[in-house]
Amino acid sequence: MILKEDMMLVRQREIAPRIFEMTLSGDLVEEMAVGQFLHIRVPDATKLLRRPISISEIDREAKEATIIYRIEGEGTAAFSLLKEGSRLDCLGPQGNGFDTSFLLKGQTALLIGGGIGVPPLLALARELYEKGVEVIAVLGFANKEALILEDKLKQYAKVTVTTDDGSYGQKGYVSAVIDKMTIQADAVYACGAPGMLKYVDKHFANHPHAYISTESRMACGMGACYACVVHVKDQAAAQNLRVCKEGPVFKIGQIVLD
C-alpha cells in the first residue's frame, strides 16, 4: 500500500562530495521493505515532479529511515539545504523490493553495488545478516573520494572495494573481482550504473536467484503514467513493465537493459 506522510527530517550530513545521508522519521517506516523507495516532493513550488530515492536503512523501533542521495540538480540541491525539524512530503514505500524469503541460515548472498547504487544494499545486508545468511559485498566507486558506506556494510558483510583509478581498494571494476570468485552464492543482488547491471545480467544469466535494482526518471511514481517503463526480454509482442510498480527490482534476464 502506498501511503503519504509529511516525514520529519531528524538529521542530515554530507558523507562524500555532493552525497548526503538524510534520516527521516514517521509512521511510513513501519511499512517499508528492503529495496523499496520513497517518492519525495521537492520543497520548491517550481519543481513539479517528486524525486525517487531508495531506502538505505530501516529502524522500525525508532520509526526512522535513512535515505542517501547525490545532488544531481536543483531538486536534490534543495534537499541538501534542509535543516533538522523540516518536513518532507513523502509517498511510499513504493516499488517491488528485494526477495529474501527463500534464503536460509548458512546460505550465502553476493551483493554487488556501484556508486550511488550502494545505499539500498545496506538495509538488505542487515536483513540477510540477521537471518544468518553469509553476506559478501563487492562495491565499486570512481575513486576514494566517492567511497560511501564501507564501514556500515562491514558490520554485516565481507566487503571488497574497487575504484576505477586505484586510489582505494583494488583497481578496476567490480567485474575484476567477481570474475575471479570461486564461491557459488545462493543469491545475487545488484544495484548500480547501467554498465555494471549489464555485466551482472550477463554474468549471472543462468542463476536462479539473481536480481538487479534499476533506476528511472518518474512522473507519478505509482504506475499510472507509464513514464518509467522498461521492456521485457524475449517477448513476441512488445511488453512493458513499470520501474515504479513492478520494479525497481527485477530478476536477472527479465528486462532489456539499455
Residue pairs with C-beta under 8 A, 6 or more apart in sequence:
1 31
2 91
2 92
2 93
2 94
2 222
3 27
3 28
3 31
3 91
3 92
4 89
4 90
4 91
5 26
5 27
5 28
5 90
6 26
6 87
6 88
6 89
6 90
7 24
7 25
7 26
7 28
7 87
7 88
7 90
8 24
8 25
8 26
8 85
8 86
8 87
9 22
9 23
9 24
9 82
9 83
9 84
9 85
9 86
9 87
9 88
10 23
10 24
10 25
10 64
10 84
11 22
11 23
11 84
12 20
12 21
12 22
12 23
12 80
12 82
12 83
12 84
13 20
13 21
14 20
14 21
14 80
15 21
15 68
15 148
15 149
16 145
16 146
16 147
16 148
17 145
17 146
18 70
18 71
19 68
19 69
19 70
19 71
19 116
19 146
19 148
20 68
20 69
20 70
20 71
20 79
20 80
21 56
21 66
21 67
21 68
22 66
22 67
22 68
22 69
22 79
22 82
23 57
23 64
23 65
23 66
24 38
24 64
24 65
24 66
24 67
24 88
24 90
25 62
25 63
25 64
25 65
26 63
26 90
27 63
28 38
28 65
28 90
28 92
28 93
29 58
29 59
29 60
29 63
29 64
29 65
30 60
30 63
31 92
31 93
32 55
32 58
32 60
32 65
32 92
32 93
33 93
33 97
33 98
34 55
34 58
34 97
34 98
34 100
34 120
34 123
34 124
34 127
35 54
35 55
35 95
35 96
35 97
35 98
35 120
35 123
35 124
35 213
35 248
35 249
36 54
36 55
36 92
36 93
36 94
36 95
36 96
36 97
37 52
37 53
37 54
37 55
37 92
37 93
37 94
37 95
37 120
37 248
38 52
38 53
38 55
38 65
38 67
38 90
38 91
38 92
38 93
38 94
39 50
39 51
39 52
39 90
39 91
39 92
39 94
39 218
39 221
39 222
39 244
40 50
40 51
40 52
40 53
40 79
40 88
40 89
40 90
40 91
41 50
41 88
41 89
41 90
42 49
42 50
42 51
42 74
42 75
42 78
42 79
43 78
43 79
43 82
43 86
43 88
44 74
44 75
44 78
47 74
47 75
47 78
49 75
49 218
49 219
50 91
50 218
50 221
51 69
51 75
51 76
51 79
52 94
52 215
52 216
52 218
52 221
52 244
53 67
53 68
53 69
54 67
54 68
54 119
54 120
54 191
54 213
54 248
55 65
55 66
55 67
55 93
55 120
55 123
56 66
56 67
56 68
56 119
56 120
56 122
56 123
56 149
57 64
57 65
57 66
57 122
57 123
57 126
58 65
58 123
59 65
67 119
68 116
68 119
68 148
68 149
69 76
69 79
69 116
70 76
70 116
71 77
71 80
79 88
82 88
91 221
91 222
94 221
94 222
94 244
95 243
95 244
95 245
95 247
95 248
95 249
96 245
96 246
96 247
96 248
96 249
97 249
98 120
98 124
98 189
98 211
98 213
98 249
99 209
99 211
99 249
100 109
100 124
100 127
100 128
100 131
100 133
100 187
102 187
102 209
103 109
103 128
103 131
103 133
103 186
103 187
104 131
104 132
104 133
105 131
105 132
105 133
106 132
106 133
106 134
107 133
107 134
107 186
107 187
108 133
108 134
108 135
108 136
108 183
108 184
108 185
108 186
108 187
109 128
109 133
109 134
109 135
109 136
109 185
109 186
109 187
109 188
109 189
110 136
110 137
110 138
110 178
110 181
110 183
110 185
110 187
110 188
110 189
111 121
111 124
111 125
111 135
111 136
111 137
111 138
111 157
111 189
111 190
112 137
112 138
112 139
112 174
112 178
112 188
112 189
112 190
112 191
112 192
112 196
112 200
113 121
113 137
113 138
113 139
113 140
113 174
113 190
113 191
113 192
114 139
114 140
114 141
114 174
114 191
114 192
114 193
114 196
115 140
115 141
115 142
115 146
115 192
115 193
117 190
117 191
117 192
117 193
117 196
117 213
117 215
118 139
118 148
118 149
118 153
118 191
118 192
119 148
119 149
120 191
120 213
121 137
121 153
121 189
121 191
122 149
122 152
122 153
124 189
125 135
125 137
125 153
125 156
125 157
126 155
126 156
128 135
128 156
129 135
129 155
129 156
129 157
133 186
134 158
135 156
135 157
135 158
136 157
136 158
136 160
136 183
136 185
137 153
137 157
137 158
137 159
137 160
138 159
138 160
138 162
138 174
138 177
138 178
139 149
139 150
139 153
139 159
139 160
139 161
139 162
139 174
140 161
140 162
140 163
140 164
140 173
140 174
140 192
140 196
141 147
141 148
141 161
141 162
141 163
141 164
141 168
142 163
142 164
142 165
143 163
143 164
143 165
143 167
143 168
144 163
144 167
144 168
145 167
146 163
147 161
147 163
147 168
150 159
150 161
153 159
160 169
160 170
160 177
161 168
161 169
161 170
162 169
162 170
162 171
162 172
162 173
162 174
162 176
162 177
163 169
163 170
163 171
164 171
164 172
164 173
165 171
166 172
170 176
170 177
173 196
173 199
174 192
174 196
174 199
175 196
175 199
175 203
178 203
179 203
186 209
187 209
187 210
187 211
188 200
188 204
188 207
188 209
188 210
188 211
188 252
189 210
189 211
189 212
189 213
190 196
190 197
190 200
190 210
190 211
190 212
190 213
191 197
191 212
191 213
194 257
194 258
197 212
197 214
197 257
198 257
200 210
200 212
200 252
201 212
201 252
201 253
201 257
204 210
204 252
205 252
205 253
207 252
210 251
210 252
211 249
211 250
211 251
211 252
212 249
212 250
212 252
213 247
213 248
213 249
214 230
214 243
214 247
214 248
214 249
214 250
214 255
214 257
215 243
215 248
216 228
216 230
216 243
216 244
216 247
216 248
217 227
217 228
218 227
218 228
218 243
218 244
219 225
219 227
219 228
220 227
220 244
221 244
222 244
222 245
223 242
223 244
223 245
226 240
226 242
228 242
228 243
228 244
228 247
229 240
229 241
229 242
229 243
230 240
230 241
230 242
230 243
230 247
230 250
230 255
230 256
231 238
231 239
231 240
231 241
231 255
231 256
232 239
232 240
232 241
232 254
232 255
232 256
233 253
233 254
233 255
233 256
241 247
241 250
241 254
241 255
